Amino acid sequence: MPERILNAATKMSELTTAKVNEIQNVTKAAKILALNALIEASRAGEAGRGFAVVANEVNSISQQVTSIANELQNLFATEARDLRATAQMVRGARLSDLALYVIELIDRNLYERSCDVRWWATDSAVVDGCADPENDKATNWASKRLGVILDSYTVYLDLWVADCNGRVIANGRPDRYRVKGLDVSNEPWFRQAMATRDGTEYSVADIERNQHLGGRSTATYATAVRAEGEADGEIIGAMGIFFDWETQADSVVNSISFAEEEAPRTRVMIVDRNYNVIAASDGMSSRGERFALQVSENDKDSYLLEDGSIVGFALTPGYETYEGLGWRGVIVQKPRNDLRTARRHVALTKPVERTRELEAVES
């Protein structure tokens, strides 16, 4: 509907300009005739005086018609601008609503990840492995248990358990990722997990590529493993879960069904708090792009770019106990090609220039 309004406004501007130009051409011809009549009247002398009066009256009427035509053109131009502004506002509101939908979908998805890590850190096999990290039987059982979990939760690349010293003692996919024995003591997720105050807390890291997981981009959630699996138990290790960001985020940014006509000119993105593009519907999020988002005081808003594109965005609202990471959903939609052409046509259209003959008549 907004596109139809924009199209109608542009066509109205074109039609108004064309018709006003026709009127101006007619009045120009009338003024030239009036000029010729004045010339002939001057040659006729006293006998042509009455004819000169008529010629002057025709010229005066032509000028009034020109003035009315110009007023009409300005009026329609104003109305067309108002229609465009209304259509752009509607389109912007729609895009910002869709951007909110995207970021809410991510929030709900990541909320579940925060629940998963806190839940699985209390699994008896995980707790037993951390309680006796030198016991191969205990750590192998923990790995098998993590593997069973991964069979049901395909959104993860791997699940790791580390002892208090930051040494990985178990992971869910040991055949694919040989990380047992890896020192993660300096990894942010491990340090943050060890700093949690109780079993209700967790940490989450920014999206980053993990060289130990095939260079894949992950969202890492972590929490401490506590004695007996109790929320206030002594910390005996840490658990990190690695969300398959690329695959899952791609499904989210491509989850919106746009009309066949608008899909090719619409880009859906998720940007982090520093406006780095971490997911994009065109699959270009891996190129390290930073989107120059023009944020406002509103959490959800839209604005117009110079080329006629509309940008709609929405700040993460969080979900349940997940507060979000300051990310935003962003949608950029370019104008239709015919609207671009029409805008250029209207911008380049100028009122008909007065000829020297008309200037002579007016003088």
Stockholm file with secondary structure:
# STOCKHOLM 1.0

chainA/1-363         MPERILNAATKMSELTTAKVNEIQNVTKAAKILALNALIEASRAGEAGRGFAVVANEVNSISQQVTSIANELQNLFATEARDLRATAQMVRGARLSDLALYVIELIDRNLYERSCDVRWWATDSAVVDGCADPENDKATNWASKRLGVILDSYTVYLDLWVADCNGRVIANGRPDRYRVKGLDVSNEPWFRQAMATRDGTEYSVADIERNQHLGGRSTATYATAVRAEGEADGEIIGAMGIFFDWETQADSVVNSISFAEEEAPRTRVMIVDRNYNVIAASDGMSSRGERFALQVSENDKDSYLLEDGSIVGFALTPGYETYEGLGWRGVIVQKPRNDLRTARRHVALTKPVERTRELEAVES
#=GR chainA/1-363 SS CHHHHHHHHHHHHHHHHHHHHHHHHHHHHHHHHHHHHHHHHHHHGGGGHHHHHHHHHHHHHHHHHHHHHHHHHHHHHHHHHHHHHHHHHHHHHHHHHHHHHHHHHHHHHHHHHHHHHHHHTTCHHHHHHHHSTTCHHHHHHHHHHHHHHHHHCTTEEEEEEEETTSBEEEESCTTTCCCTTCBCTTSHHHHHHHTCSSTTCCEECCCEEEGGGTTEEEEEEEEEEEGGGCTTSCEEEEEEEEEEHHHHHHHHHTCCCCCTTTGGGEEEEEECTTCBEEEETTSCGGGCCBCCCCCCSSSEEEEECTTSCEEEEEECCCBTTBCCCSCEEEEEECCCHHHHHHHHHHHHCCCCCCCHHHHHHHC
#=GC SS_cons         CHHHHHHHHHHHHHHHHHHHHHHHHHHHHHHHHHHHHHHHHHHHGGGGHHHHHHHHHHHHHHHHHHHHHHHHHHHHHHHHHHHHHHHHHHHHHHHHHHHHHHHHHHHHHHHHHHHHHHHHTTCHHHHHHHHSTTCHHHHHHHHHHHHHHHHHCTTEEEEEEEETTSBEEEESCTTTCCCTTCBCTTSHHHHHHHTCSSTTCCEECCCEEEGGGTTEEEEEEEEEEEGGGCTTSCEEEEEEEEEEHHHHHHHHHTCCCCCTTTGGGEEEEEECTTCBEEEETTSCGGGCCBCCCCCCSSSEEEEECTTSCEEEEEECCCBTTBCCCSCEEEEEECCCHHHHHHHHHHHHCCCCCCCHHHHHHHC
//
